[in-house]
Amino acid sequence: MPTTTTDTRPKILIVDDNHVFLESLGGLLRGLTDFQVHCVADPLKAFSKACEVKPDAIVLDVYMPGLRGPDLCAQLKRSPELRDIPVLFLTAVGSDGRFRARCLEGGADDFLQKPVNSEELIARIRVLLRIKALQDDLRRERDEMELKAQEKARELERSKTLAAIGKMVAGVAHEIRNPLSAISNSAAVLSRDLVLEGEDQRLMEIIVSEANRLRQTINDFLSFAHPHPCQFAPVSLASVIEDVLFLARRDPLCTDDVALEPDISTEIQTIEADRDRLHQIFWNLVRNSLEAIKGKGRIGVEARPESLLGREGVVLCISDDGPGIALQDRELIFEPFFSRKARGSGLGLALVHSAVTAHGGMIELLADAATPGCSFRIWLPLKQNINRDV
C-alpha cells in the first residue's frame, strides 16, 4: 500500500482581482520559493478559500471590486480560526502614512506598494512566517501552562476535599468499630454455644458475613483517611503478582471459565516498594476484574520495564474483557466513594490511586471504544527518591 506524506511547506494565499498580476506573482513565488501558493481573483471567495486552505500567510490587494482589502482583512481577523494568520497588503495607490496606519490598525501585519520587488516580497513573507511560528509556539506554551495551572488547581482542591472527607470518615469509622466488634463477638459466642438449624443457622451466617464485610469497609475507610507511611524495601514484583493470583484463583468469583494470564518480564527482578501497598494495588484491580467478567472471561496481568523521563521504571497493565467502564464514569473512577456497584465502599480505586501516587507513580485507564473490556496502566519507578514525602 503506498504511503502518503503530509506537505509541510508554508502555504501562501494571494488575493488580487488583477488576473495577470495574480498569475505572474503566483508563478514567481512557486519558482523562487518552496511555498505552496494558492491564488484567488474574486475577493468574495477569499474567506472560504482561507477557511479551506488554512494558509500560513495571506498577500492581499487593498483595492478590489466587491470587497475592499481592509474589509476582507477585518473579516479574517474576526474568525477564531483565521485571526492569527499574518496579512500583507499590496496596493498601487494610497501609500501615504495615514492610509497605511489605518490598514495596520485594521489588522494588517505589513504593507508593500506595487510594483513589487520580488526579493523584498519574499523576504517580507519569510519574516511574517517566522513571526507567526514564534507566536504559535508562544500560544502552545501558554495553553500548556494554562492546562498545568488548571490541573494544579484541581489537585489542590482534591487534596482539600480528601482531607475533609478523611477527617469525617475516620470519626465515623471509629464510632462504628466498637459496636461492630460487640456484634461480631456476640455472634461468634452464640454460634459456638447454640445448636442452630435451618433458617436460624442461615441468619447467623448472614450476621457473621455482613459483620465481616462491614469491618472490611471500615478498614478501607481508615486506610484511606490515614494511610500508613510507605516502608520501602526491595520487593520481588513477580512474587507479589503470584501471591495476588494465588488468592484470585481461590476466590468464589474465579470459576473454571476464568483465565488468569500473567505476562511478567524476566528483566524485572526487584522494585523498591512497600510490599503491602503494592499487593493492595494488584488485588483491588484483579478483584474488580473478577467482578466485571462475572465468572467468564480473561484477566491479563502484564509487567515490563519502561523508562519515563530518563528514570528507570516498570509498567504494569491489568486488563479484562468485561463490559468496561461507561464513558461518563471514566473521569470519576478514582474519586473516593464513587461506585456503580450495588455493594462496596467505593474506595477501591481511590486506594489504588493513593498507593500508586505514594510510590511516585502514575495510573491511567486505557479506554478504546473498539476494544471491549477495561485496562489499567500503571507506571512505577524502580528506585524511590528518598527526599520525596510519602
N, C-alpha and C positions, 0 to 999 in steps of 0.2 A: 504494500500500500504506500503510495507516495506521501511524503511528509510535507506539511505546509509550514511556512515560516512567516512570522509577523514582520511586516515592513516597519522598521523603527526610524526611518528617515523623517526629518521635520516636514510638517505639512503646511503649505502656504496657500492661502486663499486670496486671489486677486479679483477685485470687483471694479469694473470700469465699463461704461457704456460705449466706449470707442473700440469697435471690434478690431481695427487694425492695430491700435496700440496694445490692446489686450493680448492678441496673438503674438505680437512681437515681444512683449515683456515676458509672457509665459514661456516662449521658446528660449529667450535669453537665459532665464533662471534655470530652465531644465538643462541647458547646455553648459552653463558655467558652475552649477552647484549640484549637490546631491539632494536637493529639495524635492518633495512630492508637490507638484504645482497643480492647483485646481483654479479654473477661470470661470467667472460668471459675468455676463454682459448686462443682464437685467437686474437692477438693484432690488426689485420686488421679490426676486427669487434668492437673494443673497442670504437672508436669515435662515431659510430652510436648508440651504446648502451648508451653511456653517453648522447647523444642528446635526446634519448628516455626517460631515467630514470631521468635525471637531479639530479645526486647524490649530497649529501652534502659533501662527501669526496671520494677520489679515492686512493686505495692502488695499486701501480704499480710496477711490476718487472722491473728491469733495462735491463737484457739481455734476449731477446726473438727473435726467428727466424721470419724473415719477416719485423719486425718493432721494433727497439730498444725503450726501455722505454723513454729515453730522447727525441727521435724524436716524440713519441706519446704525450709526455708532451708538447712539443713545439706546436704541432698541436692543442691540447686542449686550450692552452693559447692564440692562435690566434683567437679562436672563441669568439665573444662577449657574447654569452650565457653561455659559459663554463669556461671562463678565470679566474673567481673568485672562482672556486672550488679548495680547497686545495688538493695537491698531495703528498702522502707519498711514497718514493721509498724503495723497498726491493731488496736486492741482496746478493748472496753468495760470491761474489768477488768484487774487486775494492773498498776496504774500505779505501784507503789512502786519505789523506786530500785534495790533489789536485783534485782527481776524484769527491769527494763529493762536493767540491766547484763548479766544472763545472756543476754538476747536480742541485745544488741550484741556480746557476746563470741562468740555463736554465728554471727555473720556478718551480722547486720542492720546497715544503714547509717544508719537513722533510725527514729524511733518517734513515733507520733501516736495520741492517745486519742480514741475515739468519745465523744460525737458530734463529727463532723469539721467544722471550719470550712473551707468550700470555698476561700477565698482563701489560707489558711495551707497547705492541702494542695497546691494548685497551686504555691505559692511553694516549698514543700519539694521537690516533684518537679523543678521547674526547677533548684534548687540541685544536686540529685543528678545531673541531666543534665549540668550544667556541670562538675561534678567528674569524671563519667565521661568527658566529652570531653577534659578535661585529662589524665586517666590514660591514655586511648587514645593521645593524642599522645605522652606520655612513653614508652609501650610501643613505639610505632613508632620513636621516636628511639633507644630502647635497642636494638631489633632491628637498626636500620640501623648503629648503632655496632658492634654485635657482628659483623655481616657485614663491615664495613670492617676491623675488627681481625683477623678470620679471613683476609680477603684479603691484608692486610699481612703476616700471619704466613706465608701460603703464598708470597708474593713473596719474603720473606726466605729461607725455606727453599729456594725455587727458585734464588735467587741463590747461596746456599752450594753447592747441588748443581752448578749450572752452572760455578761457579768450580773445583770439584774435577774435574769432567769435562773442563773446558777444559785444566787443567794436565796431566791424563793424556793427553788426545788430542794435545796439542802434542808431548809427548815421543814418543809412538808414531809420529806423522806424520813427525817429523824422523828417527827410526830407519829408517823405510821409504823416505823420499825418496831417500837416497843410493844404495842398491842398486837402486831402481827406475830411477833415471837411468842406471845402468850397463846395466841390461837394455834400456832403450829405445834407448840409443846403440848397443849391440851389435846389436840387431835392425835398426836403421837401416843400419849398416855391412854386415851380411850381406845385407840386402835390396838394397843398391846393388851389391855386388860379386859376388853369386851369381846365376846364372840358375836360378830356381826355377819348377817347373811343377806343375800338378795339385795333389795333396794337400799337397805341400811348400809351394807358394805359399799355399794356404789356411791352413796352420798358421802361416806367417809373418804373414799378415794378422791372424789371431786374436791373436798375441803383441803386435803393434803396437796393435791396437784395445783389448785388455784393459789394456795398459800405460797408454794414454791415459786410459781410464776410471778406473783406479786413481789416476793423477795428479790427475784432477779431484776424486776423492773426498778425497784428501789436501789439496788446496787448500780444499775445503769444510771439512774439519776445522780447518785453520789459520785460515780466515776466521771460523769460529765461536768458536774458542778465543781468538783475538786479533784482533777486528775493528778495522780501521783507523779512526781518528777521522774523523768526517764533515767533509768540506770543503764547507761550504755556499756556494752561489752561485745567482744567478737561473738557473733552468732552464726551458726550454720543455717543458711536460708533453706537449703534442701530439707534439713531436719525439721524446721518449723512447718514447712508445707506438708511433709509426710505426716506429722502429728495431726494437722488440721484435717487432712484427707482420711486419716485413720478414724477420727471422730465422725467425719461426714458419712463414711461407709456404714457406720453403726447407728446413724440417725434414722428414725422411723420413716422420714420422707425419702430416704435413699433406697428405692426399690431396685429390683433386678433390671428394670428398664432405664436406669440412670447410669450414664457412662461418665466417670470422672477421668479426665485426660490431662495429667501433668506433663509439662514440657519444660524441664529445668536445665538450663545450660550448665555444662560441666565446667565452664570457665569461671563460674561464680563459686568461690569457696566459702568465705565468710563475709559478713556485713556488720558494721558497728551499729548496734541497735539495742533497744530494750526488748528482750525476748517476749515478755508478756504482752506488750502493746503491739508488737509485730504479729503475734498469734491472734490478738483481737482483730487486727485489720483483716487477716485472711479468713478467720472464722466467720465474722459478720458478713463478708461478701459471699463466701461459699454458702453460708446458711440462707442468705437472701436468694441465691440462685436455686437452691433446693426448693424453696417455697415457690419460686416463679415457675419452674418447669413442672411442678405438680406430679412428681412420680415418673415422668417420662421425658427423656432428653439428654443433652450432654452439658457438662460443665468443664471448661478448659481453664487450666492454671499454668501460665507461662511466665518464665523468668529468664532474662538475658541481660548481659552487660550493655550499658549505654551511657556515654558521657554527655553532660549538659553544661554548656558554657565553660568548657575546659575542666570540669570537675567529674571525676570518675563516679559512676553510679550504676544502678540496676533498674530495669524496667520490669514491672510486674503487671500482668494482664489477667484478669478474672472475667470470664465470659460465659454466657449460656445462650441457649436457643429458645428461651421462653418468649412471652409476649412483648417484652421490652418495657420501656418507661414512656408514658404519654408525653407528647411534645410540651404540653402546658405545665408539666410537672418537673421538667428537667432542670430548671433553674432553682428549684426549691428543695431538691432531694437531700442536700447537705444541711438544711436548716433544722434546728432541734424541734422535735415533736411533730414534724411533718411526716405523715404516713397515709397511704391509701388502704392499708391493711385493716381488717376488722379488729385484730388484736395486735398488741405490741406497744412499746413505749414511744416509737417514732424517734428513737435516739441512735439506732444502729449506725446509720451513715454519718450522723453528726459525730459519733465517737470515732469512726474510721477517719473522718476528715481531721479531727483533733489529733489523733495519733500520728497521721502522716505529716501534718504540719509540725508537730513536736520533734519529728525526725529531720526537719528541714527539707521535706519532700513536697511533691505535688500530686494531686489526684484529679482525674477528669473522667467524665462519662463520654465514651465514644459512641456517637449516635449516627447511624446510617439508615436512611429510610428504605434503602434497597435490601438491607440485611436484617433479618428478624433477630430478636434477642436483645441482650444487654451486655455491654463490655465496659469494664472499668480499667483505666490505665493509670498506674502509679509509678512515679519515679522517686527513688530514694538514693541519697549519697552513700557511697561505700564507707566513707570516713566522716565522723562528726566534727563540726567546728566547736572546740571546747569553749570558745568565748561566747557562743550563742546561748541565749536563755532558752531553757526547755521546760 
